[in-house]
Amino acid sequence: MSGAGASLDALAAARQERPATLSEAAEVLRRADRDGERVLFLGGGTELSLGAPPTGVEVVLGTERLERIVEYAPLDQIVTVESGVRLASLQELLARSGQMLALDPPWAARATLGGLVATNAFGPRRTRYGSIRDLIIGISIVRADGTEARGGGKVVKNVAGFDVPKLMVGSLGTLGFIATVTFRLYPRPETERTVLFPDLDADAVRRVVLALREAQLEPGAGAALVHEGGDDLGVRFDGRFELGVRFEGFEAGVRQQAMKLLELATRRGWGAESLGAEIARAFWARHDDARESPAGFRAKLAAQPMDLERVANAA
């Protein structure tokens, strides 16, 4: 077995702790610190394959019972949640007020907010809204000795003190237990439309990205998938990509931007088409499925648009 499944098997022998309150979580850490035990924090288990496999773990502190919405202020567009709240559950709650947390990582049904912060997980919406570092505005943590600490605040603009919330993003549980997190929210888009470039090489992908900027278009998400003729691990990668560009917002603006991109594609000689809702959902579902490599191999690469061709060819 590979990936998260293998990691979970390796943790089965450790003592399992499932606190229902933050004070109980702090007590677990105090006892572990006193007894010199190694503790691993576990949310939805979606990113356990990230980094080196955990070894020597004696206590697993799971967050599934820490699922309280601490505060939700729709008018202020902020929400504070305990670390075990599932992203999908939170999005359902926010949708009732026409809002969303602008995160779309894979496995949203299982992913917890604390785990997303700890792993800095994100999806194609990062194109417009940024990563968790751009959405988090406050955090409370429990240190290894059980001491509670907090940073940031409950307002979007907060310039006081050391930026503890951003420090915790991507920390993989090494700096403390994430207890609660406060996020800024966005209005839920009225509609969306995806424009697909079905057959591009790496240089063409780069040129499309640059053209989007030059045309001052504002896509809500973008993703380039290895062409279906290639292999998931690149063994038979034919150098071709499918590029999806999704626009989100009000109907008139979305339609205008999609048409502008299609016209641009026609002038530049790039084949492009506007996808129907069902086909668009299938494309973005394939993007999520691509995170599950059959051999358990995953890599994260980051590059500026001008370097996309070089990075793609090297990969």
Secondary structure, 3 states (H helix, E strand, C coil): CCHHHHHHHHHCCCEEECCCCHHHHHHHHHHHHHHCCCEEEECCCCCCCCCCCCCCCCEEEECCCCCCEEEEECCCCEEEEECCCEHHHHHHHHHCCCEECCCCCCCCCCCEHHHHHHHCCCCCCHHHHCCHHHHEEEEEEECCCCCEEEEECCCCCCCCCCCHHHHHCCCCCCCCEEEEEEEECEECCCEEEEEEEEEEEHHHHHHHHHHHHHCCCCCCEEEEEECCCCCCCCCCCCCEEEEEEEEEECHHHHHHHHHHHHHHHHHHCCCCEECCHHHHHHHHHHHHHCCCCCCCCCCCCCCCHHHHHHHHHHC
